[in-house]
């Protein structure tokens, strides 16, 4: 079980909520596998975020879901050493967006899991499989089929969220926690088999690009694909690692 302090942290940082706290602007995760439902949700998301079409809505909705889901599950795994077996059946996906910002949370009912001595590697594989192959993969497939957005953009959105989590949101750790999160991140990038993601390739490894100097002189890992955020804001803004801003 998560401690009171651990649960409070996930609530504050990654908006973990109970199902009873779900916003009315939400749908069951499993329902998003239905094309008609998925299309209806994207049509609601479009005007909320100023997206010009369903493809852009799908990309930015997926970025938000990826932040909430990977943040809660992987932070719990690598920092708290506890598993949150997230599934499409156990959660609701919110699309709340207020005053120009996402206000959505992750309402879910799960019981944290542990592992027997010497069994962490197998437990870690199970946690990652549940998150990526069983949660993200079918959801991204549905969003792609309905919106026409290529799946690799959705997977790069996911990968970027994971990179940011491990290299920006895991701070102030104990020596044990720091060692564990470094080992987990290295394994996710280079050791995790593609089958754990439900893909013929490991997306976290595939989209990990080398640092390059931007036009502003900063060292940046530019994305391979654009998430289309710039199409939803006026005046136009770009993500710091947008390939459209890459120095020529």
C-alpha positions in Angstrom: 0.0 0.0 0.0 1.1 3.6 -0.6 1.7 5.5 2.6 -0.3 8.6 3.4 2.7 10.7 2.4 3.3 8.8 -0.9 -0.3 9.1 -1.9 -0.3 12.8 -1.1 2.7 13.3 -3.3 1.2 11.6 -6.3 -2.0 13.6 -5.7 0.0 16.9 -5.7 2.5 16.2 -8.5 0.6 13.9 -10.9 -3.0 14.5 -9.9 -3.9 11.0 -8.7 -7.5 10.8 -7.7 -10.1 8.3 -6.7 -12.9 7.3 -9.1 -15.3 9.2 -6.9 -13.4 12.4 -7.6 -13.6 12.1 -11.4 -14.6 15.2 -13.3 -17.8 15.1 -15.3 -15.6 15.7 -18.3 -14.3 12.2 -18.4 -14.9 8.7 -19.9 -13.9 5.2 -18.8 -10.5 4.2 -20.2 -11.9 1.1 -21.8 -14.7 3.1 -23.6 -12.0 4.9 -25.6 -11.3 1.7 -27.5 -14.7 2.1 -29.1 -14.3 4.2 -32.3 -17.6 6.1 -31.9 -16.8 7.0 -28.3 -13.2 8.0 -29.1 -14.4 10.3 -31.9 -17.0 11.9 -29.7 -14.4 12.7 -27.0 -12.0 14.1 -29.5 -14.7 16.3 -30.9 -15.3 17.7 -27.4 -11.6 18.2 -26.8 -11.1 20.2 -30.1 -12.8 23.4 -29.0 -11.6 23.1 -25.4 -7.9 23.4 -26.5 -8.3 25.3 -29.7 -7.3 22.3 -31.9 -8.1 22.8 -35.6 -8.8 19.1 -36.2 -9.0 15.7 -34.5 -5.4 14.8 -35.2 -4.1 17.8 -33.2 -6.7 17.1 -30.5 -5.5 13.4 -30.3 -1.9 14.4 -30.0 -2.3 16.9 -27.2 -4.9 14.7 -25.3 -2.4 11.9 -25.5 0.4 14.1 -24.2 -1.7 14.9 -21.1 -2.7 11.3 -20.5 0.9 10.2 -20.9 2.0 12.7 -18.3 -0.6 11.6 -15.8 -0.3 7.8 -16.3 3.5 7.5 -16.7 4.1 10.0 -13.9 2.0 8.1 -11.3 3.1 4.6 -12.3 6.8 5.1 -13.0 7.4 7.5 -10.1 5.7 5.0 -7.7 7.9 2.2 -9.2 11.3 3.9 -9.2 11.0 6.2 -6.1 8.5 4.5 -3.8 9.4 1.0 -5.0 5.7 0.2 -5.3 3.6 -0.9 -8.3 0.4 0.8 -9.5 -1.2 -1.7 -12.0 -3.0 0.9 -14.0 -5.4 -0.5 -16.6 -8.1 0.9 -19.0 -10.7 -0.9 -16.9 -9.6 0.7 -13.6 -9.6 4.4 -14.5 -11.4 7.3 -16.1 -9.7 9.5 -18.6 -10.4 13.2 -18.0 -10.3 15.9 -20.7 -10.9 18.9 -18.4 -9.3 22.0 -19.7 -9.8 25.4 -18.0 -8.5 28.9 -18.6 -6.1 27.7 -21.3 -4.6 24.9 -19.3 -5.2 21.2 -18.7 -6.9 20.7 -15.4 -7.5 16.9 -15.8 -6.6 14.3 -13.2 -6.2 10.6 -13.2 -9.1 9.0 -11.3 -8.3 5.3 -10.7 -8.9 2.5 -8.2 -5.8 0.4 -7.8 -4.0 -1.3 -4.9 -0.2 -0.8 -4.8 1.8 -4.0 -5.2 5.2 -5.1 -3.9 7.5 -8.0 -4.8 9.3 -10.9 -3.1 13.0 -10.7 -2.3 15.0 -11.1 -5.5 12.0 -10.7 -7.7 12.1 -7.0 -8.5 13.2 -7.5 -12.2 10.2 -9.6 -13.0 7.9 -7.3 -11.0 9.3 -4.3 -12.9 8.7 -6.0 -16.2 5.1 -6.6 -15.2 4.5 -3.0 -14.2 6.0 -1.7 -17.4 4.0 -4.2 -19.5 0.8 -3.2 -17.8 1.4 0.5 -18.4 2.8 0.4 -22.0 1.4 -2.7 -23.7 -1.9 -3.0 -22.0 -2.7 0.7 -21.3 -1.0 3.0 -23.8 -0.8 0.7 -26.8 -4.6 0.0 -27.3 -5.4 3.6 -26.4 -2.9 5.1 -28.9 -4.1 2.6 -31.5 -7.7 3.8 -31.1 -6.7 7.5 -31.1 -4.7 7.0 -34.3 -7.4 5.1 -36.1 -10.0 7.6 -35.3 -8.0 10.8 -35.9 -5.6 9.7 -38.6 -2.6 10.8 -36.5 0.4 8.4 -37.0 1.0 6.2 -33.9 4.7 7.1 -33.8 3.8 10.7 -32.9 1.7 9.4 -30.0 4.6 7.1 -28.9 7.1 10.0 -29.1 4.7 12.1 -27.0 4.9 9.3 -24.4 8.6 8.9 -24.6 9.2 12.6 -24.1 7.1 12.5 -20.9 9.1 9.6 -19.6 12.4 11.4 -20.3 11.1 14.5 -18.5 10.0 12.4 -15.5 13.3 10.7 -15.0 15.5 13.7 -15.7 13.5 16.5 -14.2 10.8 15.4 -11.8 12.7 12.9 -9.6 14.7 15.2 -7.3 15.5 15.3 -3.6 15.8 11.5 -3.5 17.7 9.4 -1.0 20.8 7.6 -2.2 18.8 4.4 -2.5 16.0 6.0 -4.4 18.5 7.8 -6.7 20.3 4.6 -7.5 17.0 2.8 -8.2 15.6 5.4 -10.5 18.9 5.6 -12.5 18.9 1.9 -12.9 15.3 1.8 -13.9 15.7 4.6 -16.5 18.8 2.9 -18.0 16.8 -0.4 -18.2 13.8 1.3 -19.8 16.0 2.9 -22.5 18.3 -0.1 -23.3 17.2 -3.2 -21.5 13.4 -3.4 -21.8 12.4 -5.7 -24.6 10.1 -4.3 -27.3 7.4 -6.9 -26.4 6.8 -5.1 -23.1 5.5 -2.1 -25.2 3.4 -4.2 -27.6 5.6 -2.9 -30.4 8.3 -4.2 -32.7 10.6 -1.6 -31.1 11.3 0.0 -27.8 9.8 3.6 -28.2 11.9 4.9 -25.3 15.1 3.9 -27.0 13.9 4.8 -30.5 13.0 8.4 -29.7 16.0 9.1 -27.5 18.0 11.5 -29.7 21.4 13.0 -29.1 21.8 16.5 -27.7 22.1 19.2 -30.4 22.7 22.9 -30.2 19.6 25.0 -30.8 19.4 28.3 -32.7 19.5 30.0 -29.3 22.7 28.2 -28.4 21.2 25.7 -25.9 21.8 22.0 -25.9 18.5 20.3 -26.7 17.3 16.8 -27.5 15.0 17.6 -30.5 12.0 15.4 -31.2 11.8 13.5 -34.4 8.1 14.5 -34.8 6.1 17.6 -34.0 3.2 17.3 -31.5 1.3 20.2 -33.1 1.1 22.2 -29.8 1.9 25.4 -31.8 -1.4 25.0 -33.7 -3.5 25.5 -30.6 -2.0 28.8 -29.2 -2.1 32.4 -30.2 0.4 33.9 -30.5 2.2 30.8 -31.8 4.5 29.1 -29.3 6.7 26.0 -29.8 7.9 23.3 -27.4 11.5 23.8 -26.4 12.4 20.6 -28.2 10.2 21.1 -31.3 11.9 19.9 -34.5 10.5 23.0 -36.2 12.8 25.1 -34.1 15.9 23.1 -34.9 18.9 25.1 -36.0 19.7 24.7 -39.7 
